[in-house]
Amino acid sequence: MAALQARAEELEIRLAHMEYALQSQGKEVLRLQQSNTLLARQVRELGDRLRALADAPASDPAAEPPPPHY
């Protein structure tokens, strides 16, 4: 009977550790999803900015003032 009790306690301990690990993994997955969402939004914004720069007419180099070393 003592062996059965010890086995049940061992299983309960293992279950508690597995539940804790699962909870920790769930939190990490959520954090990674949030990070991924933020990064995806930043990539979209950078793409939009790049397209806007590509669509903008190039400035005339003659209109630029000369560098200070001239």
C-alpha positions in Angstrom: 0.0 0.0 0.0 2.9 2.4 0.8 4.3 1.8 -2.7 1.0 2.7 -4.2 0.9 5.9 -2.1 4.4 6.8 -3.1 3.6 6.2 -6.8 0.5 8.4 -6.5 2.5 11.2 -4.9 5.2 10.9 -7.6 2.6 11.2 -10.3 1.0 14.2 -8.6 4.4 15.9 -8.4 5.1 15.2 -12.1 1.6 16.5 -13.0 2.2 19.7 -11.1 5.6 20.2 -12.9 4.0 19.5 -16.2 1.1 22.0 -15.5 3.6 24.6 -14.5 5.7 24.0 -17.7 2.6 24.2 -19.8 1.5 27.4 -18.2 5.0 28.9 -18.7 5.0 27.8 -22.4 1.6 29.4 -22.9 2.8 32.7 -21.5 5.9 32.5 -23.8 3.7 31.7 -26.8 1.6 34.8 -26.1 4.6 37.0 -25.7 6.0 35.7 -29.0 2.7 36.3 -30.7 2.6 39.9 -29.4 6.2 40.4 -30.5 5.5 38.9 -33.9 2.4 41.2 -34.4 4.5 44.3 -33.5 7.3 43.3 -35.9 4.8 42.6 -38.7 3.3 46.0 -38.2 6.7 47.7 -38.2 7.7 45.8 -41.5 4.4 47.0 -43.1 5.1 50.6 -42.0 8.7 50.4 -43.3 7.4 49.0 -46.6 4.9 51.8 -46.9 7.6 54.4 -46.2 9.9 52.8 -48.7 7.2 52.8 -51.4 6.4 56.5 -50.6 10.1 57.3 -51.0 10.3 55.4 -54.2 7.2 57.2 -55.6 8.4 60.6 -54.6 10.2 62.6 -57.3 14.0 62.7 -56.8 15.3 66.1 -55.6 17.4 68.1 -58.0 21.1 67.7 -56.9 21.7 71.3 -58.2 19.2 72.6 -55.7 21.2 71.1 -52.8 23.6 73.5 -51.1 27.3 72.5 -51.4 28.8 70.5 -48.6 30.5 72.7 -45.9 34.0 71.7 -46.9 33.8 73.6 -50.2 
